[in-house]
Each structure stands twice: as C-alpha cells, then as structure tokens.
Amino acid sequence: MGDTEFATAVLAKRKFPKRGKKSNDPNEPSTRKQMLKHELADQYLDSEIKEYNALESMGAWEEVPESSVPPGKNITTIKTVYKPKYNPDGSLVELKSRMTARGFNLTKGVDYDEVFSAVPMLKSFRLCVAIAQAKGYMAAHIDFSNAFINADLDPDSSIYVRAPEGFPAKPGHVLRLKKALYGLPNAPREWQQTLLKAFGELGFRPNRADTCVLINEELPCIVCYFVDDCALFYKHTEVRNRLVKKLGSKFKLKDLGDLSRFVNIIVEKKRDATILHQGPYIRKVLRDFRMDDCNPAETPATAPSCLSKQQCPQEDEEKKDMEGVPYKQAVGALYYAANCTRPDISYSVNHCAQFGKNPGRPHWHAVKRILRYLRGATDKGLAYRGSTAEPLTIEVYCDSDWGNNDDRRSRTGYVVLIQGGAVEWKSQLQKSVATSTCEAEYYSICEAVKEIMWLVNFLTELRIPFKKPVLYCDNSGAIDLSKHERFGSRSKHVSIKLAFVREAWKNDVFEIAKVAGPDNSSDILTKATGPQVFSRHAETLMAGTAPTSGHTALVTRHFTDSDFCDVESLTLDDDFKRDLSTRENSFSQDSYPPMVRKCANDRCDAYLYWCKTSGNWVTFCLVCGLRNQTRRPACSICDSPSSIIPYSGYDSLDYKEELVCPYCSPPVHVFQLRPNAQKLEPCDRKDPTVNNARQRQNARKRNRSSYFLRSSVNGKRTRTTK
C-alpha cells in the first residue's frame, strides 16, 4: 500500500463531526429516552420539572378541547432539548432542559405572519468594547431567564401544541399557546418587540446604524443585546444598578456581574487593556477535527498561495477519496473565528472557502495548515488598550492584489483600527475583474469608504467625539483618482465608484494618505506572506496581545547565531537572576554556554533562553512565556542545540544550509536539509581563483566573507573558516 493509499485509509477511519448530526458531547442526550438512561438522569429530570413549572407559572399555555381547534390549523408537538452548560475552562456548570415547539410543522400565513428579528453585527459589539476601553466605561452582563416566554402571542393567531412528553394533558385536550415558546418561527420577533418596548420606557432608543445597540440621550450607558444576552457599558455604577432593578421588575433575569463572555467571545479585562479572544472555542474546534496534538505552524498559509480550481478532483476516484473529508465543516468552524476575533486567518479561510463545492487534497491540506497555525496561537485575540479623554483616532488600511484568482478577480482587504485595535476587517474577492492594479486598489478604497461612512454614523449616534478618519493606501494612482476630477482610458468605466468616493472625500468624511507597502497592515488580508511579514502585520491587527495559555506564540521570527550573545555579557537585575535560578533544570549549563537574546515581543523587556522540550531545543521567554521563536534539533552526542551554518559545497539553488553542532570538538554534522543536492567545488566571492560566474553569483547570494573549505570529520561534511 502506497503512502497516499495509507493516508486515505487512516483518514477514512476518523470520525469527524458531520453537519446536522447529533452532538459528540456525552453529557448531551438527544431524546428523552436517552436522557432516562443517562448517568445524570436525576439532574436532568429535576431541570425538566423546573422548566415545566416555570412555563406553567408564567401562563405559557392553557388547555382547550381539541374539537375547538379551527379547521386548517396545525397542531404541532413539543420536544425537550437537554443541554449541559460549561465554564470557559471546560468544567460543567449545570444541566439545562428546554421545552421547545416543533415550529417546522406550522405554516406561514396560517399559524403566524412576520418572523424577522435583528441580531447585532459583530463589529458593533467590538466597537462598543473599544469605546468602553477608550472612555473608561465599565461592562456588565445580564441574562434574561426564559426570555421568549416573556413575550405575549397575538390572540388572533393562535398556535396549538400537544402536551410535552412526560407531562400528559387531559384526554382529548391540547394546549393553546399564550406565550412565545422556544422553537416557534415568530418567537424571536415577539421577544425583540417586547424587549425594545421595555427599554423604550427607560429612555433608550435603537442606534440607526445597528438597531441592536441601544443608546440613552441622558445617561452615559450603551446596551448591546443578542436575543436574551445584554451587555451593558456604563460610566457610573448607579446607572447600572438602577437599570438592572427596573428590568428585574419586568422580567426574570440574572445579573452575571462583569462582562466575561458574550456570543462565545471571551472578554478579559486587564489593567490597561480589554482583550477579546476565543481560546475555548478554538480548542474545541481542534479537538473536533483531531488536530489538538498537531505540530504548530508559523503562518496560516504558505507563501505564495498556490490553490486553484485545477486542483479540484476531476475523476470519480478522486471525488470518492474526498467524500469522507469534513472540508465544509472545518471551513465553517474557522469562518466564525475569523469573523469574530481572528483577522489573522481571514484571508486563508476565505481563500479555502472558494473551493467548498469540490475540494481536493491540496485544499484540505490548506485547511489543516490553518488548524496547525491556531494550535500554536490558540488564545490570540484582539486587544484594545489605553484610555483617553481626547477624540477617538480612526485609522483604516486598505489593499488589494491583482488578478491572482482563477477567474482573474482581485481580492479586497481592509481593516479599521480604533485607538490601535481592530474593530472591523474584510477579505473578499471583488465583484468584477480589474484591468489594472490601480483599478483593483480603487475598488478596495471604495469598500473601505463604505465602512468608514457606517462607522461615522454609528459614532455620531452615540455622540462619541472622534477625529476625522484617515484612510491609508499604498497606490498613488488610486489616491489621485479619489481626489481629482479626471478620467482616463483605464478609469472611464468605473465612474460610479469614482463619484461615490470623491463625494465622500469632498464632504470631509475621511482623509486619504499614502502608506508604504511594507507598512500596510492590510497586506495579510489579500495574500499569503512569509513569517516575518505576517508576524509584523498580525501583531498590528491584534494590538500586540500575548497568548495566555502558554502555547506557541503568534509572533515567530528566524534568528541566526549573530543574534545571540553570552549570558555573562548581559546586565540582569536580581529578580531576573532569581527567576532564572528557579528554572535552571530546564537548561544545559555544562555542555555549552547559555545563549540568550531579546524577546520577540516588543513590549517585553526580557531575554530568551534555550530549553529542552520533546527532543528539540526551543527559545523560551521567562517573563511573557513566548515559546518556539527559534527551534533546533538536539545534538545526538552532547544534546545541545545545533547551529544553522551555510555551507558552500553544494549548489545554492538546491541546497543552502546544514545543521552542525558547534559545541562538539570536532564539529559534528546533525543532518542535511537536502542530501540529494548537486555537488560543486568550494567557492567564495573573494576567491580570485574561482572563474565560474554562476558559483560567484551563488556566493554573493550567501553574502559571506569567510572562505569555506571542504573537510571530512567522521565521514561528514563540515566547514573550516579561513
């Protein structure tokens, strides 16, 4: 059996979660019969009885004879849903039972009418958190118990259900619902109307930019609600207490204290920052797709990205090979993280989503690459830092590639920063083909201006002062088109977009400026980049947050021997030396001198040390916990980290470097990166005896002044320096 067949057979045996299948949680029975056989049946029964009594006490229904049901009306049933509730750390909190109506048996226009119910945009919640951090607001969390049951149904459109299993009604009787039971198509709308009416009586009104964000003209308070969860952002504690008291008189609610979790986003309040991340959700995704023990990757995509439709399966055998791969499930799970708190994977996820209809093995490997990257940056998130009484600073970066897709459509990418923290970003293909780089960049400017106009309306409604937004673009031609009234042969067909952007610029909605290409933070939203470029831009988008779980850091850089120095040459304070002495067992003090380097985290004034883990040596920061910034295999003789030494005995087009242990005497070769490279004569750009032009060119690429000679130590190739 070949390697491909073996990998396919192993993959086929894996049990991945399927869309529409039951949950894999062992504490979540799918039916009442399974619940009665469950080891936690007693607790589930108590919660079920509690749910039934709560519905009856609130007058959710009344028993009526089945003969009184009007002709043509549907009679649906009730299903009890059993769900365990967990803490962010994974510990079990409680077991909940929810009696829901099977609303799919009802008919629109007969049993109900309108069903639309708004939910907040994720950027609105992030924007509220950024405003709260900048203006010194506090955040609280309120949860409404049995929220939908608080909404009254229209008596003219009655809905009939049969009694729930385990709680029989009188013979020949059914239940006529008086409250909006969970599962009804119109239940969310009825609850939203009831909640808005209650907040309206307290002086709140919806924000016109997002109706799920409520504002009060007299009180410094912002409310962002998502169905039955409310996040309160307030300036004074008295405002919160009065609001909670008045809402508690109308609804049964739980005051959950400070905001710590909202729509599956973890909110961590630090001394000078508020951090949003999805560590528990990402760990669950990694477990679901059996990637929780994979090797971390430095970037979510390899550069350059080479995915295309030509890699999609064409033969029936290839399509059959991909039938058991949960490609769409994985992309969908990653999309939620990319839209909530992870702009660093936005491009990679969006790019993989283009091949969801017929993915191939290269596309699945690209998805696993994203999971590998998240394995090393699980708790990475957005950070909003500092507070100021000055108007908010708004910076927008936009960028575009040009025609790198199969159908030659360019990709737009932009990010909006409030006080240095990202509140909105996007990476998507443009609607039409751009005929020049200037046109592609201008399309991205147009999309960014639309986002700026929405942001201006949102902040104006909240009466939050802000400076004029600044839009940064790295294309001079697109900037000139945004300002000046001129048309050319390459811009005459985009007149509508030109007029839209120019009108907004003339109305002083935003200011546009040039930014150098390497400083454009939206670059990673349009293309796959190398580790160093990706780390720098991702650190800007994520506002420099550090992981909290001790996993591999997002910031990953490549170092050379010249970046390290002896520990004796450094001036370290007593606390740092004391911290080092507590971890002395993690370092090999005898076989080689300890080597240190400044931490890659610019906000961490500390040094990195080598430590041994899983047969490899990695650099480790004792202060902020950044790991795996440099990884080298251990020497088989002295067990010390090997050094990367360029070697000129091979053609640099096929072979560039080898790993050699510098602490052994004589030096010992660890392994070769490409052992099948073509052998050449030793060369150097300063050696006058070398006449081969190609060898001189390769030596210049290596940019080394030392003269390397071939020697033999234990039958292995090493170097000697002249």
Summary of the structure (lengths in Angstrom):
residues: 722
radius of gyration: 30.8
end to end distance: 50.9
largest distance: 107.6
contacts: 2212
relative contact order: 0.07
helix: 34%
strand: 24%
